[in-house]
Amino acid sequence: MKRYTLDDLARLVDHTNLHAYASSDDMRRLCQEARDHHFRMVAVNQCQVELCNQLLEKTDVHVGAAISFPLGQTTIYSKVTDTRDALGCGADEIDYVVNLTEVKNRNWDYVRDEMSSVVRTCHASGATAKVIFENCYLTDEEKLGLCHVAADVRPDFVKTSTGFGTGGATFSDVRLMRANVPADVHVKAAGGIRTADDFLEFVRCGAERIGCSSGIPIIDEIGRRMAEHGVDSIEL
């Protein structure tokens, strides 16, 4: 159990806009919201990184780039090249999607090579590396296989979902991932998280980042509850 202030909870939020139609004005709004609410990161598509980096200059809000999103069906070379490009444009966090074909093929050597290549590229620049499993397409055996690879490679985070698949984060998946990666590999829940109750339950299950586009109403609701109870922190 751990105590969280409202700001602590806000710092778990990766404030997300990954829509194909997101405009520059949408990015300006996203970044201003992240600054106003002190969220951890904005999660955007690769082409939006440079603008967001400019908008968030001299703040402690990170810029995260989605790589090989949302299908993960690009080569290792492509993923590494796109990662380097995003880092060069100002990203300091990378969320990349694993090659699900090779997971289904049980080609764990390929998956390990891919994960190692992207994570090594991130860490060489001091950036955070997150590996997206896209659990809605995986069996529990496949999820465990990915956890075992992550235990060897040591990305900073393993992540449940892109939010663009047939399903998003589940409590059981977060518990499974938390139980099967080392303590220094954290868990990010993402996809379909829209209520304060779900947000808090994912934290209880072991998530240390929450990717969502509903961070503002969620944090506002938690703030109202804390005010009603006259407390400045909660234990989860």
Buried (B, 14 or more C-beta within 10 A) or exposed (E): EEEBEBEBBBBBBBBBBBEEEBEEEBBEEBBEBBBEBBBBBBBBBBEBBBBBBEBBEEEEBBBBBBBBBBBBEBEBEEBBBBBBBBBEBBBBBBBBBBBBEBBEEEBBEBBBBBBBBBBEBBBEBEBBBBBBBBBBBBEEEBBBBBBBBBEEBBBBBBBBBBBBBEBBBBBEBBBBBBEBBEEEBBBBBBBBBEEBEBBBBBBBBBBBBBBBBBBBEBBEBBBEBBEEEEEEBBEB
